[in-house]
């Protein structure tokens, strides 16, 4: 009996103990759930899921007629959970070096790059769990990765940028980096419109960080980027690029830049630079970073040069606008003129005798323009030059624009006034010059150059326009009648003067040539035997529908005058531009005087 009571007592005590332990465990569980439940839930989710950014489709870039210039296609990205991947390699006795070698061959990158990714830390010396191996990966690469059967590698969708025409319009379009952001050109200046908004994809993983089938969930869908329509006309751009390359080769030049515009609205119809670069392969093996970035530079908007005689158009415009001369004024030129203690000369010291205002433009007479500058006065000339946009950016919607150089009014000496009058001592960019030249063409209004026509998106296959270019920043710099008068003088340059090689029967082209010594950017002096040759023109002279500028950097020193280099290029451009733009000649031919 005693034995039964003793055993019952022990069972009771053991029961109490178990109850206490159970109560403690339940209490602890309740405590953890109440106070730290969210923390442990988050840790569990972190182990069981992986959030991956879902790239939006970047907007399409097209020319004014809808030709695709840049578009996006669906590809893949490859990420990894390093903790799982490294454990797998250890468990399977696969040396990390061997894995790096295989991955480098599949991704077509250096082995050292894979090693760097595999050894990525979180900045505190501890291994980073999730890393990205490569974006913009095609299906063949993904299939090869899957064949390795490495655990811990995560494959998901991505978007790649495609340039179907390689180097076509390269400096205007620009390209994107590995993250899909614009590096230069409109890809950069309109990046916010083109980029879109990334989404987030939550992937459920198994215990070895492999994506579970049928469990994909996109918590936030990406918003695709808007489309960009350019003012560029593919037919005119193709012409400009072909002529630029031919001119580069024919003249053994360092570079050639051509810009063609509608002078009435500031639209850039073509902008070509030779040499160009391949948008699909922007990084050239063997080139330094500095050399590579130099190939990306849009010389039409970034390169600064002394314009030489094409600047005489601006001086002539200033003279007319300031009423600095009358029809009765005459210029006597014997080939030289003394300003202070310096003697300045006309090209080849030619003696033109007695000239009219129209004559000094036709003959491109430096001596005549020195006298004209003196008649205008330095303050009036300076004010007109600044009003025409020189010495500051045009704010064209492209990256990397230069500012040019105009001396401050206080620093302009009599010799500076004299040389500026014929295009020395002032520096311009090509786009800066043609913006001012367009004001002469359109009747006196400066208009901001631009390459964006509109930004849009598609809804159910229909185009919806979000915005059209409207930042013209128009300003009147010249009276309409005086601009028309100057155009008649510039037409005479083509009919009888230095640009006679541009003349075509039945067409009325107004233009001006310019040849200038190249300035050394380091010491500011002139480089011996190096020149910049230019031509600017518009047509038809009475009511211009198109304007263009050709700039040739360092043509062969044996044949460097603009009449020998830039004028033949302009002749090619105009002869093909007229039919493209449906500009017909006069019914009568032989209008040359």
C-alpha positions in Angstrom: 0.0 0.0 0.0 2.8 2.3 1.0 4.6 1.4 -2.3 1.5 2.5 -4.3 1.2 5.8 -2.5 4.9 6.4 -3.1 4.7 5.7 -6.8 1.6 7.9 -7.1 3.4 10.7 -5.4 6.4 10.4 -7.8 4.0 10.4 -10.9 2.3 13.5 -9.5 5.7 15.3 -9.0 6.9 14.3 -12.5 3.5 15.6 -13.9 4.0 18.9 -12.1 7.5 19.2 -13.5 6.3 18.4 -17.1 3.5 20.9 -16.6 5.9 23.6 -15.5 8.3 22.9 -18.4 5.4 22.8 -20.9 4.1 26.1 -19.4 7.5 27.6 -19.7 7.8 26.6 -23.3 4.4 27.9 -24.1 5.1 31.1 -22.3 8.4 31.5 -24.1 6.7 30.8 -27.4 4.0 33.3 -26.7 6.7 35.8 -25.6 8.6 35.3 -28.9 5.5 35.5 -31.0 4.2 38.7 -29.3 7.4 40.6 -29.1 9.7 39.2 -31.8 7.3 37.5 -34.2 7.7 40.1 -36.9 11.5 40.0 -36.6 11.7 36.2 -37.0 9.1 36.2 -39.7 11.2 38.7 -41.7 14.3 36.5 -41.2 12.4 33.5 -42.4 11.2 35.4 -45.4 14.7 36.6 -46.1 15.8 32.9 -46.3 12.8 31.8 -48.3 12.5 34.7 -50.8 14.6 36.9 -53.0 13.5 40.3 -54.3 14.8 41.1 -57.8 14.4 44.3 -59.7 12.4 43.9 -62.9 13.7 46.2 -65.6 11.1 48.2 -67.5 11.3 48.3 -71.3 13.2 51.4 -72.3 11.4 53.6 -74.8 12.0 53.4 -78.5 13.9 56.1 -80.3 12.7 56.8 -83.9 13.4 59.4 -86.6 10.7 61.9 -87.7 9.3 59.3 -90.1 9.1 56.4 -87.6 12.3 54.6 -88.5 13.6 52.6 -85.5 16.9 54.0 -84.2 17.1 52.4 -80.8 14.8 49.8 -79.2 14.7 47.2 -76.4 14.3 43.4 -76.4 13.6 40.9 -73.7 16.7 39.0 -72.4 17.8 37.6 -69.0 19.9 38.5 -66.0 21.9 36.1 -63.8 22.2 36.6 -60.1 23.5 34.3 -57.3 23.1 33.5 -53.6 26.8 33.3 -52.8 26.3 31.4 -49.5 24.4 28.6 -51.3 26.6 28.6 -54.4 29.9 28.4 -52.4 28.4 25.6 -50.2 27.4 23.7 -53.3 30.9 24.0 -54.7 32.4 22.7 -51.5 29.9 19.9 -51.1 30.6 18.8 -54.7 34.3 19.3 -54.3 34.4 21.7 -57.3 37.3 24.2 -56.9 36.2 27.8 -57.0 38.9 28.5 -59.6 37.4 25.8 -61.9 33.9 27.3 -61.4 35.2 30.8 -62.2 36.8 29.5 -65.4 33.6 27.9 -66.6 31.5 30.9 -65.8 33.9 33.3 -67.4 33.8 31.3 -70.7 30.0 31.2 -70.7 29.7 35.0 -69.9 32.6 35.8 -72.2 34.4 37.9 -69.5 37.7 37.6 -67.8 38.1 35.0 -65.1 39.3 37.7 -62.7 35.9 39.5 -63.0 34.1 36.3 -61.9 36.5 35.9 -59.0 35.8 39.4 -58.0 32.1 38.8 -57.9 32.4 35.5 -56.0 34.5 37.3 -53.3 32.3 40.4 -53.0 31.8 41.5 -49.4 29.2 43.8 -47.7 31.7 46.5 -47.0 32.3 45.2 -43.5 34.5 42.3 -44.5 31.6 39.7 -44.5 30.6 37.9 -47.7 27.6 39.5 -49.5 24.8 37.0 -49.9 23.1 38.1 -53.2 25.2 39.4 -56.1 24.6 40.0 -59.9 26.8 38.0 -62.4 25.6 39.7 -65.6 22.7 41.5 -67.2 21.5 41.5 -70.8 22.1 37.8 -71.2 20.7 35.9 -74.1 19.0 32.5 -74.0 22.0 30.6 -75.3 24.0 31.8 -72.3 21.2 31.0 -69.9 21.0 27.4 -71.3 24.7 27.0 -70.7 24.4 28.2 -67.1 21.5 25.8 -66.5 23.6 22.9 -67.9 26.2 23.5 -65.1 23.4 22.7 -62.5 25.1 24.9 -59.9 22.8 25.5 -57.0 22.3 29.1 -55.8 22.3 30.7 -59.3 19.1 32.7 -60.0 17.9 33.5 -63.6 15.3 36.1 -64.3 14.1 38.4 -67.1 15.9 41.5 -68.2 15.8 44.1 -71.0 18.7 44.8 -73.5 19.2 48.0 -75.6 19.5 47.3 -79.3 20.9 49.7 -82.0 19.8 48.1 -85.3 21.9 50.6 -87.4 25.2 50.3 -85.4 27.0 53.6 -86.0 24.2 55.5 -87.7 23.5 58.8 -86.0 25.7 57.6 -83.2 26.7 60.9 -81.6 23.1 62.1 -81.5 21.6 58.9 -80.2 24.3 58.0 -77.7 24.3 54.7 -75.8 23.4 53.1 -72.5 25.6 51.5 -69.8 25.2 48.0 -68.3 22.5 49.3 -65.9 20.5 50.6 -68.8 21.0 54.3 -68.2 22.0 56.8 -70.9 25.7 57.7 -71.2 25.6 60.4 -73.8 23.4 61.8 -76.6 19.6 61.7 -76.3 19.9 58.4 -74.4 21.3 60.6 -71.6 19.5 64.0 -72.1 16.1 62.2 -72.3 16.9 59.4 -69.9 14.1 60.3 -67.5 11.6 60.0 -70.4 13.0 56.8 -71.9 13.9 54.9 -68.8 10.6 53.9 -67.2 10.1 52.7 -63.6 11.5 49.4 -62.5 9.2 46.8 -60.9 10.0 44.2 -58.2 9.8 40.4 -58.6 9.7 38.3 -55.4 11.1 34.8 -56.0 10.4 31.9 -53.5 13.5 29.8 -52.9 14.0 26.3 -51.7 16.5 25.5 -48.9 19.3 25.6 -51.4 18.2 29.0 -52.9 16.9 27.5 -56.1 13.8 29.2 -57.5 10.7 27.1 -56.8 8.6 26.3 -59.8 5.1 27.9 -60.2 5.7 30.4 -57.3 6.8 33.5 -59.2 5.0 36.7 -58.0 5.5 40.2 -59.3 4.6 42.5 -56.5 5.1 45.7 -58.5 4.9 45.7 -62.3 7.5 47.8 -64.2 6.3 50.9 -66.1 7.8 51.0 -69.5 9.6 54.1 -70.7 8.1 56.6 -73.2 9.1 56.7 -76.8 11.2 59.5 -78.3 10.7 60.9 -81.8 13.6 62.9 -83.2 13.6 65.8 -85.7 16.2 63.8 -87.7 15.3 62.7 -91.2 16.9 59.3 -91.9 17.3 60.1 -95.6 19.1 63.4 -94.9 21.2 61.9 -92.1 22.3 59.1 -94.4 23.4 61.7 -97.0 25.2 63.8 -94.4 27.1 60.8 -93.0 28.1 59.6 -96.5 29.4 63.0 -97.5 31.2 63.5 -94.2 33.0 60.2 -94.6 33.9 60.9 -98.2 35.1 64.4 -97.3 37.2 63.0 -94.5 39.0 60.5 -96.8 39.3 62.9 -99.8 41.0 65.6 -97.7 43.0 63.4 -95.3 41.3 65.3 -92.5 41.2 64.7 -88.8 37.5 65.1 -88.6 34.4 66.3 -90.5 31.2 67.6 -89.0 28.0 68.4 -90.8 24.8 69.9 -89.4 21.6 70.4 -91.5 18.6 72.3 -90.1 15.3 73.8 -90.8 16.1 77.4 -90.0 12.5 78.3 -89.4 11.8 76.1 -86.4 15.3 75.1 -85.1 14.8 71.4 -86.0 18.0 69.5 -86.7 17.4 67.4 -89.8 20.9 65.8 -89.7 24.0 65.9 -87.6 26.9 63.8 -88.7 30.5 63.4 -87.5 33.3 61.5 -89.1 34.8 59.4 -87.6 31.8 58.0 -85.7 31.5 55.0 -83.4 29.5 51.8 -83.1 26.7 52.1 -80.7 26.5 48.3 -80.3 30.2 48.2 -79.4 31.0 51.6 -77.8 34.1 50.3 -76.0 37.0 49.6 -78.4 39.6 47.2 -77.3 43.0 48.8 -76.9 41.8 52.3 -76.3 42.1 54.1 -73.0 39.1 55.5 -71.2 40.0 59.0 -72.3 40.4 57.8 -76.0 37.1 56.0 -75.8 35.3 59.0 -74.5 36.8 61.1 -77.2 35.2 58.9 -79.8 31.8 59.5 -78.1 32.2 63.2 -78.3 29.7 65.0 -80.6 32.1 67.4 -82.3 29.3 69.4 -83.9 28.3 70.7 -80.5 31.5 70.3 -78.4 34.4 71.3 -80.5 35.4 75.0 -80.3 37.2 76.6 -83.3 38.0 80.0 -84.8 35.4 80.5 -87.5 37.4 82.6 -89.9 35.5 84.2 -92.7 32.1 82.6 -92.1 32.0 85.0 -89.1 31.9 87.9 -91.6 28.2 87.0 -92.0 27.7 88.0 -88.4 29.8 91.2 -88.8 27.8 92.1 -91.9 24.5 91.5 -90.0 25.7 93.7 -87.1 26.6 96.5 -89.6 23.1 96.3 -91.2 21.3 96.1 -87.9 23.2 99.1 -86.5 22.8 101.2 -89.6 26.6 101.5 -89.7 26.8 102.3 -93.4 24.8 103.5 -96.3 24.5 102.4 -100.0 27.0 105.2 -100.8 29.8 103.9 -98.6 32.8 102.5 -100.4 35.8 100.5 -99.1 39.3 101.1 -100.6 41.4 98.0 -100.2 45.0 97.7 -101.3 45.6 94.4 -99.5 46.7 95.6 -96.1 45.6 97.9 -93.3 47.5 99.2 -90.2 45.8 99.0 -86.8 47.9 100.4 -84.0 51.4 99.0 -84.5 50.2 95.9 -86.4 49.6 95.5 -90.1 46.7 93.2 -91.1 46.4 91.7 -94.6 43.7 90.3 -96.9 44.2 86.7 -98.0 47.1 86.6 -100.4 47.4 90.4 -99.9 45.0 90.9 -102.8 44.3 94.5 -103.9 40.6 94.8 -104.5 40.6 98.6 -105.1 37.3 100.3 -104.5 34.5 98.0 -103.2 30.9 98.2 -102.2 29.5 96.5 -99.0 28.4 93.6 -101.2 31.9 93.4 -102.8 33.7 92.9 -99.5 31.4 90.0 -98.7 31.7 88.5 -102.1 35.5 88.8 -102.1 35.8 87.9 -98.4 38.1 90.9 -98.0 39.7 91.1 -94.6 40.8 94.8 -95.1 37.2 95.8 -96.0 35.9 94.0 -92.9 38.4 95.6 -90.6 37.1 99.0 -91.8 33.5 97.7 -91.4 34.2 96.7 -87.8 35.6 100.2 -87.1 32.4 101.7 -88.6 30.2 99.5 -86.4 32.2 100.2 -83.2 33.3 97.7 -80.7 30.3 98.1 -78.3 27.8 97.6 -81.1 29.6 94.7 -82.6 30.1 93.1 -79.2 26.4 93.5 -78.2 25.2 92.0 -81.5 27.6 89.0 -81.2 26.4 88.3 -77.7 22.7 88.7 -78.7 23.3 86.2 -81.5 24.3 83.7 -78.9 28.1 83.6 -79.1 30.1 83.0 -75.9 27.3 80.9 -74.4 25.6 77.5 -74.9 22.6 77.3 -77.2 21.2 74.7 -74.7 20.5 72.3 -77.5 19.0 69.1 -76.0 22.2 67.1 -76.3 25.0 66.5 -73.8 28.5 67.9 -73.9 27.9 71.3 -75.5 30.8 73.8 -75.6 30.4 77.5 -74.8 32.8 79.1 -77.3 34.7 82.3 -76.5 34.0 86.0 -76.9 36.3 88.5 -75.1 34.6 90.8 -72.6 33.8 94.3 -73.9 36.4 95.9 -71.6 39.2 93.6 -73.0 38.5 94.3 -76.6 41.4 96.4 -78.0 41.4 98.0 -81.4 43.3 95.1 -82.8 40.8 92.7 -81.2 38.0 94.6 -82.9 39.8 94.4 -86.2 40.5 90.6 -86.1 37.1 89.7 -84.7 35.5 91.5 -87.6 36.9 88.8 -90.0 36.6 85.9 -87.6 39.8 85.7 -85.6 40.0 86.0 -81.8 36.5 84.6 -81.3 35.7 80.9 -80.9 32.5 79.1 -81.7 30.9 75.7 -81.9 29.3 74.5 -85.1 25.8 74.4 -83.6 26.3 77.8 -82.0 27.2 79.3 -85.4 24.4 77.8 -87.4 21.8 79.0 -84.8 23.0 82.5 -85.4 23.2 81.9 -89.2 19.6 80.7 -89.1 18.4 84.1 -87.9 19.7 85.6 -91.2 17.9 82.8 -93.0 14.5 83.1 -91.3 14.2 86.8 -91.2 16.0 87.8 -88.0 14.8 85.4 -85.2 17.3 83.3 -83.1 15.7 79.9 -82.4 17.1 77.2 -80.1 18.4 74.2 -82.1 16.8 70.9 -81.0 16.6 67.2 -81.9 13.5 66.2 -79.9 10.2 66.4 -81.8 7.9 64.7 -79.4 7.7 62.2 -76.5 4.9 59.6 -76.6 3.6 56.3 -75.3 1.3 53.6 -76.7 -2.1 52.7 -75.2 -3.7 49.7 -76.8 -1.6 50.1 -79.9 -2.5 53.8 -80.2 0.1 56.6 -79.9 -0.5 59.1 -77.2 1.7 62.3 -77.3 3.0 63.3 -73.9 4.8 66.4 -74.9 6.1 68.2 -78.0 9.2 70.4 -78.2 8.1 74.0 -77.3 11.2 75.5 -75.7 12.2 77.6 -78.7 13.6 80.5 -76.7 13.0 82.8 -79.7 14.5 86.3 -79.8 14.6 88.9 -82.5 18.2 89.9 -83.3 17.7 91.5 -86.8 15.1 93.3 -88.8 13.4 91.1 -91.5 14.3 93.5 -94.4 17.9 93.7 -93.4 18.2 89.9 -93.1 16.7 89.6 -96.6 19.2 92.2 -97.9 22.1 90.2 -96.4 20.9 87.0 -98.1 21.1 88.7 -101.5 24.8 89.5 -100.8 25.4 85.9 -99.7 23.8 84.6 -102.8 26.3 86.6 -104.8 29.1 84.8 -102.9 27.8 81.5 -104.4 27.3 83.0 -107.9 30.6 85.0 -108.2 32.7 84.6 -105.1 34.6 82.1 -103.0 31.7 79.6 -102.9 31.1 79.5 -106.6 31.7 75.7 -106.5 28.3 75.4 -104.8 26.4 77.1 -107.6 23.7 75.1 -109.4 21.6 76.3 -112.3 18.1 77.1 -111.4 18.7 77.1 -107.6 19.3 80.1 -105.4 21.9 79.2 -102.8 23.3 81.8 -100.4 26.5 80.9 -98.5 29.9 81.8 -97.2 33.2 80.1 -96.9 35.8 80.3 -94.2 39.4 79.1 -93.7 41.1 79.7 -90.3 44.3 78.6 -88.6 43.8 76.0 -85.9 44.3 77.3 -82.4 46.5 75.3 -80.0 44.2 74.6 -77.0 47.2 74.6 -74.6 49.1 77.8 -75.4 46.5 79.7 -77.4 48.8 80.2 -80.4 48.2 79.0 -84.0 49.4 75.6 -85.1 51.6 75.7 -88.1 50.1 74.0 -91.2 46.8 73.1 -89.4 43.5 74.7 -90.5 39.7 74.6 -90.1 37.8 74.9 -93.3 34.1 75.7 -93.3 31.1 76.4 -95.5 27.7 77.7 -94.4 24.7 77.9 -96.7 21.0 78.2 -97.1 18.4 77.7 -99.9 16.4 79.1 -101.5 18.0 82.4 -100.7 14.7 84.4 -100.9 12.9 82.1 -98.4 15.2 79.5 -97.0 13.8 76.1 -96.1 17.1 74.5 -95.3 20.5 75.6 -93.9 23.7 73.6 -93.5 27.3 73.9 -92.2 30.3 71.8 -93.1 33.4 72.0 -90.8 36.6 70.2 -91.8 39.3 69.9 -89.1 42.9 69.7 -90.4 42.5 69.0 -94.1 45.6 68.2 -96.0 47.9 71.3 -95.8 48.5 71.2 -99.5 44.8 71.8 -100.2 43.1 73.4 -97.2 41.1 76.3 -98.4 37.3 76.0 -97.9 36.7 76.5 -101.6 38.8 73.3 -102.2 37.4 71.2 -99.3 34.1 72.4 -97.7 32.5 73.7 -100.9 32.7 70.4 -102.9 31.1 68.7 -99.8 28.3 71.4 -99.8 27.7 70.9 -103.5 27.1 67.2 -102.9 24.8 67.9 -100.0 22.6 70.5 -101.9 22.4 68.4 -105.1 20.8 65.5 -103.1 19.0 67.6 -100.6 16.8 69.4 -103.2 15.1 66.3 -104.5 14.7 64.8 -101.0 13.1 68.0 -99.8 11.1 68.3 -103.1 12.7 71.7 -103.9 12.5 72.2 -107.6 14.7 74.6 -109.7 13.4 77.7 -111.5 12.0 77.1 -114.9 14.8 79.2 -116.4 18.4 78.0 -116.2 21.6 80.0 -116.4 20.7 82.5 -113.8 24.4 83.0 -112.9 25.5 86.6 -113.4 
